[in-house]
Amino acid sequence: MRRRVALFLGNPIMGDDAIALRVYERILWAQDRLDMDMKTFEGAGFDLVEELRGYVGAVLVDAMSTGVYPPGEVVVMDVASLEDANHYSSIHTLNIPAVLEMARRCGYDVPEDITLVGIEVRSAHEFSECLTPELEGKLPAITDKILNVLKEKC
């Protein structure tokens, strides 16, 4: 049976954009219990497709900056519902729904069942190897919420 994957997206030198990478570091121990592959992804655009190929389902964890939610808020979305993804902004060049749509049109084997877990940040465009103190303080609670989402998706 094909497995599921959790991909934690981010750039480790772009401050709060690294929030998903930091969550990954905190929950990697749970990979065997979750029966789910867990990986980080620091790439951009269409490279994401290669990480998803062959999986039956995926959970993508990424920073988002919508201005709608307070920093540190964890928002779970079905990627299929984001067809007009103008409100979702990612520094990974193309937004995730656009990449997935292009991959499917090109015949790539990417999962239909994809959940996006966004972590609201004030800005993901500042050079820093550290999270802002505001987000750093919320990291344990963010990690717990995301671990619960992953448990539901197994």
Stockholm file with secondary structure:
# STOCKHOLM 1.0

chainA/1-154         MRRRVALFLGNPIMGDDAIALRVYERILWAQDRLDMDMKTFEGAGFDLVEELRGYVGAVLVDAMSTGVYPPGEVVVMDVASLEDANHYSSIHTLNIPAVLEMARRCGYDVPEDITLVGIEVRSAHEFSECLTPELEGKLPAITDKILNVLKEKC
#=GR chainA/1-154 SS CCCEEEEEECCTTBGGGGHHHHHHHHHGGGHHHHTSEEEEECCCTTHHHHHHTTCSEEEEEEEECCSSSCTTCEEEEEGGGGTTGGGCCCSSSSCHHHHHHHHHHTTCCCCSEEEEEEEECSCSCSCBSSCCHHHHHHHHHHHHHHHHHHHHHC
#=GC SS_cons         CCCEEEEEECCTTBGGGGHHHHHHHHHGGGHHHHTSEEEEECCCTTHHHHHHTTCSEEEEEEEECCSSSCTTCEEEEEGGGGTTGGGCCCSSSSCHHHHHHHHHHTTCCCCSEEEEEEEECSCSCSCBSSCCHHHHHHHHHHHHHHHHHHHHHC
//
